[in-house]
Amino acid sequence: MKCKCPSSYSAPAYVWALFSVVSACMCPFGLYFSNWIEKETNGTISSASSFRLCLMQSSRISSNCESYYSFNEMYSIEWKAVTLLIGIGACFLMLVALTSLFGLFVRYLFNKVVAVLTIIFQLLGVTLVVTGVVLFPAGFAVPQVRSDKLCGSAADKYNIGACNIGWAYIVVIVGAFIALVASCLSCSTLCWRKRDRNANSYIT
């Protein structure tokens, strides 16, 4: 039985919308916390991300951390770039996620222009986030990371030393992977909106 629904999404398009929203939530969530690299010492956790440093915390979810008063105070140019890349990339992903949610309630929202812009923004967001993830270990050579309180003198570019990969970094990586899958789905679901409209298809 055919029903007229607000959305013209096909089944793969619903999956794309779900993946878009999940990735748009995961990337900024992981970026906010400092637990990108961690070291546990005597029951306390020290951690760092591209723009936060938390020393001797009692919880793996670090909130009371050292903060920067200006962008120039960040430890390295690599981590400045990481913060910008992932931050801007996450903004693009959130824009796509909001668009995908609007598509659930606005029938035939994705005309040719909107579909192409959505695909471009999602691919651009994924590229920026992945670049930031790959670039992050290049900042391990800074004195704050190489201190005994964190990763030790063995730490260097792309060498984590005595630290371990933290959960927040993994969250960003998984978010980037989901966004990559979503961007691949977008090419197969959004590019065919015109064909679906011409067929006057409904969700059964």
DRENROKE-710864 format. One record per residue: y, z, x of N, C-alpha, C, O in turn; residue number from 1. Coordinates in steps of 0.02 Angstrom, whole numbers. Atoms other than C-alpha are relative to their C-alpha. Layout:
REM residues N
<atom <Y; Z; X>; <Y; Z; X>; <Y; Z; X>; <Y; Z; X>; NUM>
...
END
This chain:
REM residues 204
<atom <-60; 0; 42>; <0; 0; 0>; <62; 0; 44>; <68; 40; 90>; 1>
<atom <-61; 6; -40>; <169; -51; 69>; <53; 49; -26>; <60; 61; -85>; 2>
<atom <-55; -45; 18>; <313; 70; 74>; <62; -18; 40>; <58; -37; 98>; 3>
<atom <-63; 14; -34>; <494; 43; 115>; <24; 64; 34>; <43; 113; 1>; 4>
<atom <-19; -59; -39>; <536; 165; 254>; <67; -13; 34>; <84; -70; 46>; 5>
<atom <-64; 9; -33>; <706; 196; 336>; <-6; -36; 67>; <39; -73; 86>; 6>
<atom <9; 29; -66>; <637; 142; 505>; <-40; -65; -4>; <-84; -72; -46>; 7>
<atom <39; 61; -6>; <574; -30; 552>; <-46; 3; 61>; <-71; -48; 84>; 8>
<atom <41; -8; -60>; <477; 42; 699>; <-73; -20; -13>; <-101; -7; -66>; 9>
<atom <72; 10; -1>; <304; -20; 738>; <-32; 62; 30>; <3; 107; 54>; 10>
<atom <35; -58; -29>; <170; 102; 797>; <17; 11; 73>; <32; 67; 93>; 11>
<atom <-20; -10; -70>; <207; 70; 983>; <72; 24; 7>; <88; 60; 54>; 12>
<atom <-70; -21; -3>; <392; 94; 947>; <7; 75; -12>; <50; 108; 17>; 13>
<atom <-1; -72; 10>; <358; 269; 881>; <-21; 37; 64>; <7; 89; 81>; 14>
<atom <21; -30; -63>; <267; 308; 1043>; <56; -4; 51>; <70; 44; 87>; 15>
<atom <-58; 8; -45>; <415; 238; 1141>; <54; 51; -16>; <82; 81; 30>; 16>
<atom <-51; -48; 20>; <535; 347; 1042>; <-19; 71; 22>; <22; 108; 47>; 17>
<atom <24; -66; -20>; <428; 502; 1073>; <6; 9; 76>; <32; 60; 99>; 18>
<atom <-3; -4; -73>; <414; 466; 1260>; <73; 3; 24>; <89; 39; 72>; 19>
<atom <-70; 1; -19>; <601; 431; 1271>; <32; 69; -9>; <69; 92; 34>; 20>
<atom <-28; -67; 14>; <645; 599; 1192>; <-29; 52; 48>; <8; 94; 74>; 21>
<atom <32; -48; -45>; <519; 696; 1297>; <28; -5; 71>; <45; 45; 102>; 22>
<atom <-25; 9; -68>; <578; 620; 1461>; <73; 20; 6>; <94; 48; 57>; 23>
<atom <-71; -19; 0>; <761; 646; 1414>; <9; 75; -1>; <61; 101; 21>; 24>
<atom <-3; -73; 0>; <724; 831; 1388>; <-24; 29; 67>; <4; 77; 93>; 25>
<atom <31; -28; -60>; <617; 858; 1543>; <43; -8; 62>; <48; 38; 103>; 26>
<atom <-37; 13; -61>; <730; 780; 1675>; <60; 48; 9>; <65; 79; 62>; 27>
<atom <-54; -48; -9>; <888; 884; 1644>; <-24; 72; 1>; <6; 115; 34>; 28>
<atom <28; -67; -1>; <781; 1039; 1610>; <-23; 18; 70>; <-7; 72; 95>; 29>
<atom <23; -13; -68>; <698; 1024; 1780>; <57; 1; 50>; <55; 39; 99>; 30>
<atom <-58; 1; -46>; <864; 984; 1864>; <37; 66; -1>; <64; 87; 51>; 31>
<atom <-40; -61; 6>; <944; 1144; 1800>; <-28; 58; 43>; <11; 95; 72>; 32>
<atom <30; -57; -36>; <820; 1265; 1882>; <-7; -14; 74>; <-11; -71; 96>; 33>
<atom <2; 6; -73>; <810; 1299; 2068>; <-70; -10; 27>; <-78; -21; 87>; 34>
<atom <69; -3; -24>; <620; 1297; 2078>; <-28; -69; 17>; <-79; -91; -9>; 35>
<atom <25; 64; -26>; <602; 1130; 2167>; <-44; 11; 61>; <-96; -21; 68>; 36>
<atom <43; -24; -54>; <536; 1211; 2325>; <0; 76; -4>; <50; 106; -21>; 37>
<atom <8; -72; 8>; <471; 1390; 2328>; <-37; 30; 59>; <-76; -2; 94>; 38>
<atom <38; -40; -49>; <411; 1524; 2446>; <-8; 70; -29>; <41; 102; -49>; 39>
<atom <14; -66; 26>; <327; 1684; 2390>; <-10; 48; 58>; <-52; 36; 102>; 40>
<atom <5; -50; -53>; <349; 1838; 2501>; <1; 70; -31>; <49; 89; -63>; 41>
<atom <4; -69; 24>; <291; 2013; 2456>; <18; 7; -74>; <53; 53; -93>; 42>
<atom <-10; -4; 72>; <294; 1978; 2270>; <67; -27; -24>; <81; -25; -84>; 43>
<atom <-64; 30; 20>; <466; 1895; 2271>; <-1; -75; 13>; <-38; -99; 56>; 44>
<atom <-2; 73; -4>; <506; 1711; 2250>; <69; -23; 25>; <120; -3; -4>; 45>
<atom <-61; 34; -22>; <638; 1614; 2349>; <-8; -74; -15>; <-61; -102; -3>; 46>
<atom <5; 70; 21>; <677; 1440; 2287>; <65; -36; 10>; <118; -5; 18>; 47>
<atom <-60; 41; -9>; <799; 1297; 2306>; <-10; -67; -34>; <-65; -93; -38>; 48>
<atom <-2; 69; 26>; <846; 1134; 2221>; <58; -35; 34>; <86; -9; 83>; 49>
<atom <-53; 38; -32>; <976; 1004; 2263>; <68; 34; -5>; <113; 20; 35>; 50>
<atom <-66; -33; 7>; <1118; 1115; 2201>; <-4; 74; -15>; <47; 104; -34>; 51>
<atom <6; -72; 12>; <1050; 1292; 2182>; <-47; 31; 52>; <-95; 0; 74>; 52>
<atom <41; -38; -46>; <978; 1423; 2299>; <-10; 70; -28>; <39; 104; -42>; 53>
<atom <16; -67; 26>; <889; 1580; 2236>; <-46; 35; 50>; <-100; 10; 65>; 54>
<atom <38; -36; -50>; <827; 1708; 2362>; <-25; 66; -28>; <11; 102; -63>; 55>
<atom <31; -65; 16>; <708; 1854; 2334>; <5; 17; -74>; <28; 70; -93>; 56>
<atom <2; -11; 72>; <689; 1835; 2145>; <-67; 29; -21>; <-118; 18; 13>; 57>
<atom <63; -30; 24>; <558; 1930; 2045>; <-37; -46; -48>; <-95; -32; -65>; 58>
<atom <31; 45; 49>; <521; 1785; 1927>; <1; -72; 27>; <45; -91; 65>; 59>
<atom <2; 71; -19>; <471; 1603; 1951>; <51; -41; -39>; <66; -97; -20>; 60>
<atom <-54; 33; 36>; <604; 1557; 1823>; <65; 32; 23>; <86; 83; -3>; 61>
<atom <-58; -29; -33>; <757; 1587; 1929>; <64; -17; -38>; <76; -75; -53>; 62>
<atom <-63; 12; 37>; <923; 1608; 1840>; <60; 29; 36>; <114; 0; 33>; 63>
<atom <-56; -31; -36>; <1031; 1725; 1946>; <1; -24; 72>; <-29; 6; 116>; 64>
<atom <5; 35; -64>; <1062; 1610; 2093>; <69; -10; 32>; <121; -3; 0>; 65>
<atom <-61; 19; -34>; <1190; 1565; 2223>; <27; -65; -29>; <-11; -112; -41>; 66>
<atom <-30; 60; 30>; <1312; 1438; 2151>; <54; -27; 46>; <79; 7; 90>; 67>
<atom <-51; 33; -39>; <1434; 1315; 2225>; <67; 3; -37>; <70; -2; -98>; 68>
<atom <-66; 1; 30>; <1620; 1324; 2196>; <29; -71; -3>; <75; -84; -40>; 69>
<atom <-22; 70; 1>; <1643; 1139; 2231>; <-58; -45; 21>; <-106; -22; 52>; 70>
<atom <53; 48; -17>; <1538; 983; 2253>; <-9; -6; 75>; <-65; -17; 99>; 71>
<atom <3; 7; -73>; <1580; 979; 2439>; <-38; 56; 34>; <-58; 49; 92>; 72>
<atom <36; -56; -29>; <1493; 1146; 2467>; <-75; -9; -1>; <-112; 32; 27>; 73>
<atom <72; 12; 0>; <1321; 1073; 2433>; <-25; -11; 71>; <11; -36; 114>; 74>
<atom <25; -7; -67>; <1208; 1089; 2583>; <-4; -65; 40>; <6; -64; 101>; 75>
<atom <7; 63; -37>; <1185; 906; 2629>; <22; -59; -43>; <24; -54; -104>; 76>
<atom <-20; 60; 36>; <1244; 732; 2583>; <-58; -27; -41>; <-48; -58; -94>; 77>
<atom <58; 23; 38>; <1066; 692; 2529>; <-6; 37; -66>; <-21; 6; -117>; 78>
<atom <7; -38; 62>; <1064; 832; 2402>; <59; -11; -47>; <52; -4; -107>; 79>
<atom <-55; 21; 42>; <1236; 783; 2340>; <-20; -63; -38>; <-9; -69; -99>; 80>
<atom <22; 63; 31>; <1165; 610; 2308>; <-54; 12; -52>; <-54; -19; -105>; 81>
<atom <54; -16; 47>; <1009; 683; 2225>; <28; 28; -66>; <7; 7; -120>; 82>
<atom <-29; -30; 60>; <1114; 787; 2105>; <35; -53; -43>; <28; -53; -104>; 83>
<atom <-35; 54; 36>; <1221; 636; 2058>; <-50; -48; -31>; <-43; -66; -90>; 84>
<atom <47; 51; 24>; <1075; 516; 2042>; <-40; 26; -60>; <-44; -8; -111>; 85>
<atom <41; -26; 55>; <966; 628; 1933>; <44; 19; -59>; <25; 9; -117>; 86>
<atom <-45; -18; 55>; <1115; 692; 1833>; <22; -60; -40>; <20; -59; -102>; 87>
<atom <-22; 61; 35>; <1179; 517; 1792>; <-60; -33; -33>; <-55; -57; -90>; 88>
<atom <60; 29; 29>; <1002; 453; 1765>; <-22; 36; -63>; <-41; 4; -112>; 89>
<atom <18; -39; 60>; <967; 595; 1643>; <47; -15; -58>; <26; -15; -116>; 90>
<atom <-48; 18; 53>; <1125; 550; 1548>; <-19; -66; -34>; <-15; -72; -95>; 91>
<atom <23; 63; 29>; <1063; 372; 1526>; <-62; 10; -43>; <-67; -18; -97>; 92>
<atom <61; -13; 39>; <893; 436; 1468>; <15; 36; -65>; <-16; 22; -116>; 93>
<atom <-19; -35; 62>; <975; 553; 1342>; <33; -47; -49>; <24; -42; -110>; 94>
<atom <-32; 49; 44>; <1080; 410; 1275>; <-53; -43; -35>; <-48; -57; -94>; 95>
<atom <55; 40; 29>; <922; 306; 1250>; <-39; 42; -51>; <-58; 16; -104>; 96>
<atom <37; -43; 46>; <834; 454; 1169>; <37; 8; -66>; <6; 6; -120>; 97>
<atom <-40; -5; 62>; <976; 477; 1044>; <-2; -65; -40>; <-7; -64; -101>; 98>
<atom <5; 65; 34>; <972; 291; 1006>; <-67; -7; -35>; <-71; -32; -91>; 99>
<atom <66; 5; 30>; <785; 299; 975>; <-7; 44; -62>; <-41; 25; -109>; 100>
<atom <1; -43; 58>; <810; 444; 855>; <40; -30; -58>; <19; -26; -116>; 101>
<atom <-38; 35; 52>; <945; 349; 760>; <-42; -55; -31>; <-37; -68; -91>; 102>
<atom <42; 54; 25>; <821; 207; 746>; <-52; 22; -51>; <-77; -18; -90>; 103>
<atom <47; -26; 50>; <707; 320; 645>; <30; 2; -70>; <-7; 1; -120>; 104>
<atom <-34; -7; 65>; <837; 331; 507>; <42; -60; -19>; <62; -67; -77>; 105>
<atom <-41; 59; 14>; <934; 168; 521>; <-45; -61; 8>; <-65; -79; 63>; 106>
<atom <46; 57; -1>; <828; 18; 474>; <33; -59; 35>; <90; -75; 22>; 107>
<atom <-23; 59; -37>; <845; -131; 591>; <61; 16; 43>; <106; -26; 49>; 108>
<atom <-55; -17; -46>; <963; -38; 709>; <-1; -44; 61>; <52; -61; 88>; 109>
<atom <6; 35; -64>; <896; -136; 856>; <9; -75; -9>; <-40; -113; -11>; 110>
<atom <-13; 72; -5>; <982; -304; 847>; <-7; -20; 74>; <-23; 22; 116>; 111>
<atom <13; 25; -68>; <975; -411; 1004>; <41; 38; 52>; <15; 55; 105>; 112>
<atom <-44; -33; -48>; <1124; -328; 1089>; <-22; 72; 12>; <-27; 93; 70>; 113>
<atom <20; -70; -6>; <1069; -149; 1054>; <-67; 6; 37>; <-76; 50; 79>; 114>
<atom <65; -2; -32>; <890; -186; 1107>; <6; -13; 75>; <-24; 23; 115>; 115>
<atom <-8; 16; -71>; <943; -265; 1273>; <35; 57; 37>; <14; 75; 92>; 116>
<atom <-35; -56; -32>; <1066; -124; 1312>; <-45; 61; 7>; <-43; 96; 57>; 117>
<atom <46; -57; -3>; <933; 6; 1271>; <-49; -8; 57>; <-62; 39; 95>; 118>
<atom <47; 14; -54>; <809; -76; 1389>; <34; 9; 68>; <5; 39; 114>; 119>
<atom <-36; -4; -64>; <939; -90; 1528>; <16; 73; 17>; <5; 94; 74>; 120>
<atom <-18; -70; -13>; <998; 91; 1510>; <-61; 41; 19>; <-58; 84; 62>; 121>
<atom <60; -39; -16>; <821; 158; 1511>; <-27; -17; 69>; <-46; 27; 107>; 122>
<atom <22; 20; -67>; <771; 57; 1664>; <47; 27; 53>; <24; 49; 106>; 123>
<atom <-48; -27; -48>; <931; 110; 1751>; <-9; 76; 8>; <-7; 101; 64>; 124>
<atom <11; -72; -4>; <901; 293; 1707>; <-62; 17; 40>; <-61; 63; 82>; 125>
<atom <62; -11; -38>; <722; 286; 1772>; <11; -12; 74>; <-11; 27; 116>; 126>
<atom <-11; 17; -70>; <778; 202; 1933>; <40; 54; 36>; <24; 73; 92>; 127>
<atom <-42; -52; -30>; <912; 334; 1966>; <-40; 64; 10>; <-35; 95; 63>; 128>
<atom <38; -62; -6>; <796; 481; 1931>; <-54; -5; 54>; <-62; 40; 94>; 129>
<atom <53; 9; -51>; <653; 411; 2037>; <31; -1; 70>; <3; 29; 116>; 130>
<atom <-34; 1; -65>; <774; 376; 2180>; <19; 70; 22>; <11; 89; 80>; 131>
<atom <-18; -70; -16>; <837; 556; 2170>; <-61; 41; 20>; <-57; 81; 67>; 132>
<atom <62; -37; -16>; <659; 625; 2170>; <-24; -17; 70>; <-45; 28; 107>; 133>
<atom <23; 22; -65>; <613; 523; 2323>; <47; 24; 56>; <25; 40; 111>; 134>
<atom <-50; -18; -50>; <774; 567; 2414>; <3; 75; 13>; <25; 96; 67>; 135>
<atom <-7; -73; -6>; <763; 756; 2385>; <-30; 28; 65>; <4; 69; 97>; 136>
<atom <28; -30; -62>; <644; 796; 2532>; <40; -17; 63>; <30; 14; 115>; 137>
<atom <-41; 16; -59>; <769; 714; 2651>; <49; 55; 16>; <78; 56; 70>; 138>
<atom <-47; -55; -11>; <876; 870; 2632>; <-32; 63; 26>; <2; 115; 31>; 139>
<atom <34; -60; -23>; <745; 992; 2699>; <24; 24; 69>; <6; 79; 89>; 140>
<atom <-21; -18; -68>; <828; 993; 2871>; <61; 46; 2>; <82; 66; 57>; 141>
<atom <-60; -41; 0>; <978; 1097; 2816>; <-17; 72; 21>; <-73; 95; 8>; 142>
<atom <14; -68; -23>; <994; 1273; 2892>; <-23; 48; -55>; <-64; 91; -42>; 143>
<atom <19; -46; 54>; <978; 1359; 2723>; <-74; -6; -17>; <-106; 44; -34>; 144>
<atom <71; 10; 14>; <806; 1282; 2696>; <-43; 22; 59>; <-98; 48; 50>; 145>
<atom <38; -16; -60>; <750; 1310; 2876>; <4; 74; 19>; <-25; 95; 69>; 146>
<atom <-5; -72; -14>; <795; 1495; 2870>; <-66; 34; -14>; <-108; 8; -51>; 147>
<atom <62; -37; 10>; <658; 1626; 2875>; <-8; 24; -72>; <-64; 38; -94>; 148>
<atom <4; -22; 69>; <701; 1675; 2697>; <-29; -54; -46>; <-50; -39; -102>; 149>
<atom <26; 54; 42>; <646; 1505; 2634>; <-58; -35; 34>; <-113; -8; 37>; 150>
<atom <56; 40; -24>; <543; 1370; 2720>; <-14; 8; 75>; <-65; -17; 99>; 151>
<atom <13; -11; -71>; <559; 1422; 2902>; <22; -58; 44>; <41; -111; 20>; 152>
<atom <-25; 49; -49>; <603; 1327; 3061>; <-42; -63; 3>; <-19; -114; 29>; 153>
<atom <42; 60; 0>; <458; 1205; 3037>; <23; -52; -50>; <3; -110; -46>; 154>
<atom <-24; 48; 51>; <547; 1125; 2889>; <45; -52; 32>; <85; -36; 76>; 155>
<atom <-42; 55; -24>; <627; 958; 2922>; <-1; -54; -54>; <-31; -44; -106>; 156>
<atom <-1; 53; 50>; <661; 796; 2830>; <-71; -21; -18>; <-111; -39; 25>; 157>
<atom <65; 18; 28>; <510; 760; 2720>; <-56; 44; 29>; <-115; 24; 30>; 158>
<atom <49; -50; -22>; <423; 914; 2795>; <20; 67; -32>; <71; 95; -15>; 159>
<atom <-19; -57; 41>; <421; 1062; 2676>; <-9; 66; 36>; <11; 118; 10>; 160>
<atom <8; -61; -38>; <373; 1189; 2809>; <-44; 51; -36>; <-99; 34; -59>; 161>
<atom <40; -54; 30>; <313; 1356; 2739>; <7; 4; -76>; <-22; 48; -107>; 162>
<atom <-11; -1; 72>; <368; 1316; 2561>; <-53; -40; -37>; <-94; -75; -7>; 163>
<atom <43; 39; 44>; <273; 1243; 2414>; <44; -38; -50>; <101; -20; -62>; 164>
<atom <-35; 37; 53>; <324; 1115; 2284>; <5; 45; -62>; <-46; 73; -83>; 165>
<atom <-10; -43; 58>; <399; 1209; 2136>; <-11; -35; -66>; <-14; -97; -69>; 166>
<atom <15; 27; 67>; <368; 1186; 1951>; <56; -44; -26>; <42; -93; -61>; 167>
<atom <-55; 39; 27>; <542; 1119; 1913>; <1; -71; 29>; <18; -118; -7>; 168>
<atom <4; 66; -31>; <522; 976; 2037>; <-55; -42; -34>; <-47; -101; -45>; 169>
<atom <55; 34; 34>; <356; 933; 1954>; <21; -22; -70>; <2; -76; -92>; 170>
<atom <-25; 18; 66>; <441; 936; 1784>; <42; -64; 3>; <35; -108; -40>; 171>
<atom <-42; 60; -7>; <568; 807; 1844>; <-43; -61; 15>; <-32; -115; -12>; 172>
<atom <45; 56; -17>; <430; 699; 1920>; <-38; -24; -62>; <-41; -84; -74>; 173>
<atom <36; 18; 61>; <328; 703; 1759>; <47; -33; -50>; <29; -82; -83>; 174>
<atom <-49; 30; 45>; <485; 667; 1658>; <17; -71; 20>; <24; -115; -22>; 175>
<atom <-15; 67; -25>; <524; 518; 1769>; <-59; -48; -15>; <-48; -106; -32>; 176>
<atom <59; 42; 14>; <345; 453; 1748>; <-3; -19; -74>; <-16; -77; -91>; 177>
<atom <0; 14; 72>; <354; 470; 1558>; <55; -50; -17>; <45; -95; -59>; 178>
<atom <-54; 47; 12>; <522; 380; 1561>; <-18; -70; 23>; <1; -120; -8>; 179>
<atom <22; 65; -25>; <444; 241; 1664>; <-47; -33; -49>; <-42; -93; -62>; 180>
<atom <45; 26; 50>; <305; 221; 1537>; <39; -22; -62>; <25; -75; -91>; 181>
<atom <-40; 18; 59>; <434; 222; 1397>; <39; -64; 11>; <46; -105; -34>; 182>
<atom <-37; 61; -15>; <536; 87; 1484>; <-45; -61; -3>; <-23; -115; -23>; 183>
<atom <47; 56; 6>; <381; -22; 1495>; <-15; -14; -74>; <-20; -72; -95>; 184>
<atom <11; 9; 72>; <347; 8; 1310>; <59; -32; -34>; <51; -71; -81>; 185>
<atom <-60; 27; 33>; <527; -34; 1266>; <3; -76; 5>; <27; -109; -41>; 186>
<atom <-1; 73; -8>; <506; -209; 1334>; <-47; -34; -50>; <-35; -92; -69>; 187>
<atom <48; 30; 47>; <359; -238; 1216>; <14; 18; -72>; <-13; -13; -118>; 188>
<atom <-13; -22; 69>; <428; -147; 1063>; <69; -21; -25>; <76; -39; -83>; 189>
<atom <-68; 15; 22>; <615; -181; 1060>; <16; -74; 2>; <55; -99; -38>; 190>
<atom <-14; 71; -7>; <615; -361; 1116>; <-25; -40; -60>; <-4; -97; -71>; 191>
<atom <30; 36; 56>; <515; -407; 960>; <27; 24; -66>; <-3; 9; -119>; 192>
<atom <-29; -22; 63>; <627; -325; 831>; <20; -59; -44>; <12; -57; -105>; 193>
<atom <-20; 57; 40>; <692; -496; 778>; <-59; -30; -36>; <-54; -49; -94>; 194>
<atom <60; 27; 32>; <516; -558; 745>; <-22; 44; -58>; <-41; 18; -110>; 195>
<atom <20; -45; 53>; <478; -402; 643>; <47; -7; -60>; <24; -5; -117>; 196>
<atom <-48; 7; 55>; <638; -425; 540>; <-14; -63; -39>; <-10; -64; -101>; 197>
<atom <12; 63; 34>; <597; -605; 504>; <-63; 4; -44>; <-68; -30; -95>; 198>
<atom <63; -7; 37>; <424; -552; 444>; <8; 49; -58>; <-36; 55; -101>; 199>
<atom <-12; -50; 52>; <503; -417; 332>; <-57; 50; -3>; <-81; 68; -57>; 200>
<atom <58; -44; -3>; <366; -300; 391>; <19; 71; -19>; <75; 93; -7>; 201>
<atom <-9; -69; 19>; <347; -124; 322>; <-57; 41; 30>; <-110; 15; 47>; 202>
<atom <52; -44; -26>; <251; 26; 384>; <-48; 16; -58>; <-26; 35; -112>; 203>
<atom <48; -12; 52>; <91; 47; 286>; <-31; 69; 7>; <-74; 88; -33>; 204>
END
